[in-house]
């Protein structure tokens, strides 16, 4: 395998991982920020207050974005397996 091909493959894999994790991480970040602002304004410093809403939002985003995430992962894997003969030259 050539170095350029390995770098392109790794770049595509990392981009796919970022693309798949983006919606969940983004929504978790927004909920965490909203809860932090709420805690700062009400002066409630309970550590466990932020976990339950984040878990609910992340699970909800997995349900909503799940089909898209699955199709993106399957597309990447199919592309990888269909081009395996090009990688082994």
Secondary structure as the mmCIF struct_conf table of DSSP 4:
data_model
#
loop_
_struct_conf.conf_type_id
_struct_conf.id
_struct_conf.beg_label_comp_id
_struct_conf.beg_label_asym_id
_struct_conf.beg_label_seq_id
_struct_conf.end_label_comp_id
_struct_conf.end_label_asym_id
_struct_conf.end_label_seq_id
HELX_RH_AL_P HELX_RH_AL_P1 UNK A 3 UNK A 42
TURN_TY1_P TURN_TY1_P1 UNK A 43 UNK A 43
TURN_TY1_P TURN_TY1_P2 UNK A 47 UNK A 48
HELX_RH_AL_P HELX_RH_AL_P2 UNK A 49 UNK A 82
TURN_TY1_P TURN_TY1_P3 UNK A 83 UNK A 83
HELX_RH_AL_P HELX_RH_AL_P3 UNK A 84 UNK A 87
TURN_TY1_P TURN_TY1_P4 UNK A 88 UNK A 88
#
